[in-house]
Amino acid sequence: MAKKKRAASHFVQGMGILNLLTDRHWITILSALAADRSSEAQALLRSLMARTKHGRQLRLLQLIEQKRPRVSDMQKLMKVSRRTIFRDLTGLEEYGIKLSIDGDFRYGIERIPSDFKRFL
């Protein structure tokens, strides 16, 4: 009796629905929650911003807008590794955000899509 092959799934045990959504889906969800001023939506937004990589990326974007930090500053303030900072910066660029680096190695924002402006 031949064994049936199981269909490949993006569902990872312990991760639940987190792995079923694309990065673009997450940004859309966070944008919609940011636009909704109800207390429930704002509570969910705060929770997702604190618990997901997409929330961390958006917090990093806010940090860059406000302080023009160096990578070492981002690392300390975000409490993540240098590698995670570079991964998050790459993710921001994949969303269409154009970042700049000045002569002192401080990051800034050159161009930002309208979807992200509400987070600044």
PLY file of the C-alpha trace (Angstrom):
ply
format ascii 1.0
element vertex 120
property float x
property float y
property float z
element edge 119
property int vertex1
property int vertex2
end_header
0.00 0.00 0.00
1.53 3.29 -1.12
1.64 6.17 1.30
-0.20 9.31 0.30
1.92 12.39 -0.04
0.77 15.22 2.16
0.25 18.55 0.51
2.89 21.13 1.36
1.62 23.63 3.84
2.92 26.96 5.03
1.27 26.37 8.36
3.99 25.80 10.95
3.12 24.20 14.24
3.22 26.83 16.96
3.14 29.73 14.50
-0.52 29.47 13.55
-1.79 32.03 11.08
1.38 34.13 11.26
2.95 32.09 8.44
-0.12 32.19 6.21
0.05 35.93 5.57
2.49 37.65 3.24
4.45 40.75 4.23
2.12 42.89 2.11
-0.90 41.42 3.95
0.64 42.37 7.30
1.28 45.94 6.20
-2.29 46.21 4.92
-3.65 44.92 8.24
-1.47 47.27 10.29
-2.41 50.22 8.04
-6.12 49.47 8.40
-5.79 49.23 12.17
-3.84 52.50 12.29
-6.63 54.22 10.34
-9.33 52.81 12.63
-9.48 54.97 15.77
-11.63 52.59 17.83
-10.12 51.47 21.12
-10.26 47.80 20.07
-8.38 48.47 16.83
-5.76 50.57 18.60
-5.24 47.87 21.25
-4.79 45.23 18.54
-2.42 47.53 16.64
-0.26 48.04 19.75
-0.16 44.29 20.33
0.82 43.47 16.74
3.40 46.27 16.64
5.03 44.78 19.74
4.89 41.12 18.70
5.53 40.83 14.95
8.53 41.46 12.73
6.35 43.80 10.68
5.59 45.83 13.76
9.31 45.94 14.55
10.02 47.13 11.00
7.46 49.91 11.34
8.88 50.92 14.73
12.31 51.00 13.08
10.90 53.23 10.36
9.56 55.61 13.03
12.95 55.61 14.76
14.74 56.46 11.50
12.30 59.29 10.82
12.67 60.79 14.29
16.36 60.33 15.12
18.39 59.44 12.00
20.25 56.71 13.96
23.30 54.62 13.16
22.99 50.83 13.04
24.50 50.52 16.52
21.87 52.96 17.87
19.08 51.00 16.18
20.44 47.79 17.67
20.42 49.16 21.21
17.05 50.89 20.99
15.27 47.99 19.26
17.02 45.37 21.43
17.83 43.08 18.50
20.99 41.88 16.78
22.86 43.75 14.06
21.81 41.04 11.61
18.12 41.60 12.46
18.52 45.34 11.88
19.95 44.73 8.41
17.19 42.19 7.67
14.57 44.74 8.73
16.18 47.52 6.68
16.16 45.24 3.64
12.50 44.46 4.33
11.68 48.18 4.42
13.38 48.66 1.07
11.37 45.76 -0.37
8.21 47.64 0.65
9.35 50.52 -1.58
10.87 52.72 1.12
14.04 54.42 -0.09
16.57 54.83 2.71
19.66 57.00 2.66
22.90 56.94 4.63
24.86 60.13 5.25
28.61 60.56 5.77
28.28 59.77 9.48
26.50 56.45 8.65
23.17 57.76 9.91
20.06 56.43 8.20
17.31 58.64 6.83
14.24 58.28 4.64
14.39 59.59 1.07
11.08 58.31 -0.23
8.16 56.56 1.41
5.01 55.09 -0.16
1.73 56.60 1.02
0.75 53.32 2.78
3.51 53.93 5.30
3.08 57.65 5.94
0.41 57.08 8.58
2.98 55.27 10.73
5.27 58.30 10.96
0 1
1 2
2 3
3 4
4 5
5 6
6 7
7 8
8 9
9 10
10 11
11 12
12 13
13 14
14 15
15 16
16 17
17 18
18 19
19 20
20 21
21 22
22 23
23 24
24 25
25 26
26 27
27 28
28 29
29 30
30 31
31 32
32 33
33 34
34 35
35 36
36 37
37 38
38 39
39 40
40 41
41 42
42 43
43 44
44 45
45 46
46 47
47 48
48 49
49 50
50 51
51 52
52 53
53 54
54 55
55 56
56 57
57 58
58 59
59 60
60 61
61 62
62 63
63 64
64 65
65 66
66 67
67 68
68 69
69 70
70 71
71 72
72 73
73 74
74 75
75 76
76 77
77 78
78 79
79 80
80 81
81 82
82 83
83 84
84 85
85 86
86 87
87 88
88 89
89 90
90 91
91 92
92 93
93 94
94 95
95 96
96 97
97 98
98 99
99 100
100 101
101 102
102 103
103 104
104 105
105 106
106 107
107 108
108 109
109 110
110 111
111 112
112 113
113 114
114 115
115 116
116 117
117 118
118 119
